[in-house]
Amino acid sequence: MNDETRQRLETVEANLAHLEHQVEQLNGVLIQQSRTVDLLKKQVQRQSEVLESMELERIKANQTKPPHYQ
């Protein structure tokens, strides 16, 4: 193998190592973002349930019974 081919191979290997490192970092970020999204979904679901409950209570409180039920 001549020097030019060896140099090119070393460059390719270095670039590949760099890209593998970047993929690992991006994968870590993706996993963290997925966890964050799951947590946010749960929080939104809980808040929606609380708001729905509050709205139902407000509706019940504003409804007056007809005179014949009192």
N, C-alpha and C positions, 0 to 999 in steps of 0.2 A: 504494500500500500504506500503510495507516495505521500509527500508532506501536504500537498493541497487537499487530497482526499481525507487525510487524517484530520486536518484542520476543519474541514467542512463537517465531518462526522462529530467532532467535539462541539462545534457550534450547534448542530442539530440536537445533540444530547443535552447541552446546557439550556437551550430553548425549551426542550421537552420537560426538563426538570422544573423550569420556571413555570411553565403552563400547568404542570401537575400541582404545584404549590398553589397557584391561583385557583384552580378548581377546588382544592381542599378548602381554601378560605371561603370561596363563594358558597360551597356546600354548607359550611358552618353558619354563614349569614342566613342562608335559606332556611335552615333548621330553626334558628332563633326566630326568624320572622314568622314561620309557621306556628311556633309556640305562642308568639305574641298575638297572632290573628285568632287562634283558638281561644285564648284568654279573653280577648276583646269580644268575640262572639258570645261567650258565656255571660260576660258582663252586660252586653246589650240585651240578651235574652232575659236576664234577671230584671233589668230596668224596665223592659217592656211589660213583664208580668206585674211589677209593682205599679206601673202607670195604669195598666188595665184594671187592676184591683181598685186603685184610687178613683178611676173614672166610674166604675160600677157603683162604688160607695157614694160618689157625688150624685149620680143619677138617682139612686135609691133615696138619698136625703132630700132631693128636690121634688120627689113625687109625693103629692098629697093624696091621702085616702079620700075616696068619695064620702059624702056625708053619711050614707047609710052604713058605713063600716066603722064609724067612730062611736 
